[in-house]
Amino acid sequence: MGFIEEALMQKWQVTFVDDHGEQSVELFTCAQKPSLEDAAQMIRAKLLPIPAELDLNDLDGRIAEPTVKSLKDQNSIQILDISPAA
């Protein structure tokens, strides 16, 4: 990634309820605001790297936002907000 592309990247704050019921925040760098599905995939990759690599999501292609649904149903993780980081 070149200097110009890197300069255009923004930090995004993803607020979510983790599997312990506590509110958590993770920062991610993206060119534009991530969709709910994109944020769910980034959270899954960070918190659950092995399942993310295996991609055992049987909902993929069958429903909208399959990662969002599987995080909530299988791991009790729910995204609350996606906003620019201060």
N, C-alpha and C positions, 0 to 999 in steps of 0.2 A: 504494500500500500504506500503510495507516494505522500509527500508532505501535504499537498493540496487536499487529497482525499481524507487524510487524517485530520486536518484542520476542520473539515466539514462535519466530522463525526460529533455527535452530541451524547451526553450522558443522560440516561433515563433511570428514574427511580421506580422500581416495581415494589409495591407494598402488597403483602399477602399474609394470610393466616397460615401458619405452618402446621405440621402434623401433631403438634403439642397444644394447638389452640392459641398460640401466641402470635401477635402481630410482628412481622419481620419485614425488613427492607433489603433489597439487593440492588446494586447499581450495574447497569449494562451500557455499553457504548454502541450506538447504532446511528446510521445516517438520518433516519427519520423515526418518528414514534412507532414503536413496535405494536403490532396488533395483539389482541388478547392471546391468540394462538401462538404467536412468536414469543411473547413473554412467557407463556406456559412452557414452551420448549426450552427456553434459556434457563428457567427455574429448574426444570426437570434435569437438564444437563449438569447444573451446578450442585443440586441437592441429591440427585439420584443418578449418578453417572453410569452405573452399570445397566439399570433398566433403560436409560436413554440410548446407550450403545446397542442394546439388544433389540430395541424397538418392538416390544411385544404388544403394541397397541393394536388390538383386533378391530377397533372402531375406525381406523384410518381409512378414509375413502367412503365410509358409510354414513357418517354424521358430520355436521359442521363442528369445528373446533374439537377434534378428538383428544388432543393432549390436555386441554382445559378440563374436559369431562373425566378423563382417566386420573388426572392429578387429584381432582375433587373426590371421585368415587373410590379410588384405590389407595390414595395417600392422605386424604383429608386436607389437601392444600388448596386454598382458594385465593385467587388474585383479587385484590380490592381496588387497586389504583395503579395507573401508569402515568407518570408525570415527569417533566424535565427536572433534572437534578439541579439543586441550587449551587 
